[in-house]
Amino acid sequence: MKHEQPTNQITSVPILVVDDDAALRRLITRRLEKEGYQIIEAETGAEALRYLASTRRYVLLIDHRLPDVTGLDLVKEMHREGINPPFIMMTGQGDERLAVEVMKEGAEDYLLKDTELLDRLPHAVNRLFKNMTYQEKLHQTGTALRESESRFKTLFLESPVSMLIHDKDTGELIDANSAAYEKYGFNSMEELKENNFWMESPYDFTTAREWLRKTDQEGPQEFEWSIRQQSGQRRWLQMKLTPMMIDGVKRILAAGMDVTELKQSEENLRKTQKKLQEQNVHLEIEKQRAEAASEAKSQFLSNMSHELRTPLNGLMGMIQLLQTTTLTEEQAHYIELSLHSCKSLTNVVNEVLNYTSLEKKQQILVEEPFSPVTLLKEMITLHQTTAAHKGLTLHMYVSSQVPHQLVGDRFKLKQILGNLTGNGVKFTERGAVYLSMTTEETDDPQLLTVVCQVKDTGIGISPDKINYIFDRFSQADESNTRVHGGLGLGLSTAKELAELMGGTITVKSTPGTGSCFTFSCHMYLGNPTMASHIETQESKSFKPVPTANEKENTLRVLVVDDDFAGRNIAKFQLEKMSCQVDTVENGREAVHKTAENEYDLILMDIQMPVMDGMEATRAIRKREQVTGNRTSIVAMTAKVLPGDREECLSVGMDGYLAKPFEKRLLEEIVREYGLEKIS
Ligand code: ADP
């Protein structure tokens, strides 16, 4: 039977059997080899000592009676030599004294060499090896313990984290590392102990003892703690309390990390955040105030421009009427100059209004079909007189790619082109202004990028000013302003409108040679079948104004306006166009008048007392549903904010004429709406 063996490492230690009885030695060897042990044989004590002199470890099985020495003397000799292998002694006769002596020398066992020796031997050897293993482990554990103790001590002493060891019950300070006593401002643990280093509640000794008790009962605890240094300065520690056995006694290790700076920066951060929040609130109030002020300013400008329109309309209308009377050449010249001033004033009023509505983000994009060629032609016509006056020529070029019809905000496109063309004419003394238009495809087959250029041979813009000219109220050369006038709003309006329509605006310019403005915007491809409709409309607009000899076909017009001048100017101008004109002062009168008489055209002011133009139009349209008649109604108004035109059309009006208007625009209205009647 094989006995349970101790660990391999130990059993690999050979057993040195020292016996002069060769036969017994053989038997012992065989028996133990069967158990898996490694055996080496020696006959004498001297031979045994030779084996032991090597560095190898041995377990000894010694016969007491050897030829050269007794087993006991061999052991003593070994011990003198400093060799202490585990051994078992075997003797021929049971001698108790010898047994005691052998055990005193450290024998693991003492065996009688009787008939049962070979049976008992494996047990004894096995026990010896087990014992060796145990001893080995004990030794190892002891070493590890010593090592860990020394590590803990090093850690405790050298750690930059302050560590204190307290009695778990009394709270007494048992030990402290240098980081701890230095943290408090002392030179030694003793100094720290002697001084009362506790602070007032909740960082006092009583609370500390409570934490120690909690740690003892519930395990490690973490919390923030405040201490006062000897200098009186307060510091903050992040504490961790851990129960542990130290020198066989249960203690509490209190480790503290200084977080004062961290806390201070947290506090600073909090204060800064608070300050920033306060500043933000302040800024928000300031912003709201500024917005309110800007809103009020925009509103004022908008109102002012609006209010200017009515008297301007009167002035311009009267001058235009005067133009139709018999005048001397000198008078005609003065009249022309007055009219020019009126137009300039109208431009200023328009610019201010555009600016305020852009600023109030009131712009709405309208989508309607129009002919790009016609639009450019209109542009040329509009600036023709001023250009001719300065001896400039105007040219237009529309690329073959541009479709007959585009769908988009025609008025805004016209406004950008108008501002750029106006500037071109204004800042050019000699040469020409060129307008061109082309289109580019986009990813959307229905959407086109319209690219327009306005090029002139004028004064140009200096490189240091060119980056600012699109800013509001900026003018490249203030001295020019005195010469050329202007508000510095035209380009910023053009830029905002181009961007509103998904495009951009750029400029290239050489002082003394000229400037070239390029802008783009998005427009939809029109319906090709609509092209003919537009052409018809265009050809319509070139029909002549009806003349007096077409009297029997006279156009009957009702002018509705509460402003005396506005009402009469429209009346006189229409009469000059051979129209038969009635006038009324408000919407209600218009509703009555149209019930009594039949009209071909109604020019309807919008803002009127008693009943406004919108309501009157609704009432007339409602009545027409019963009678089956339909009279053309065209708004004639100083209400020119974005969306006003659309609003007029939505209540059933057919057209829109902004005050103040040029005579030719009224003529166009008459041509357009009176056409059927006259032709
Ligand atoms: P303004 O009402 O003064 O014309 P704009 O915004 O239209 O305002 O133009 C800003 C400034 O840019 C002008 O005052 C002028 O100095 C410069 N500028 C604009 N267009 C031209 C141009 N075609 N040639 C030379 N300078 C120009």
Residues whose N, C-alpha, C, O or C-beta is under 5 A from the ligand:
A	BS01	ADP	N423 G424 F427 G458 G460 I461 I469 S474 Q475 A476 D477 G485 G486 L487 G488 L489 G490 L491 S492 S515
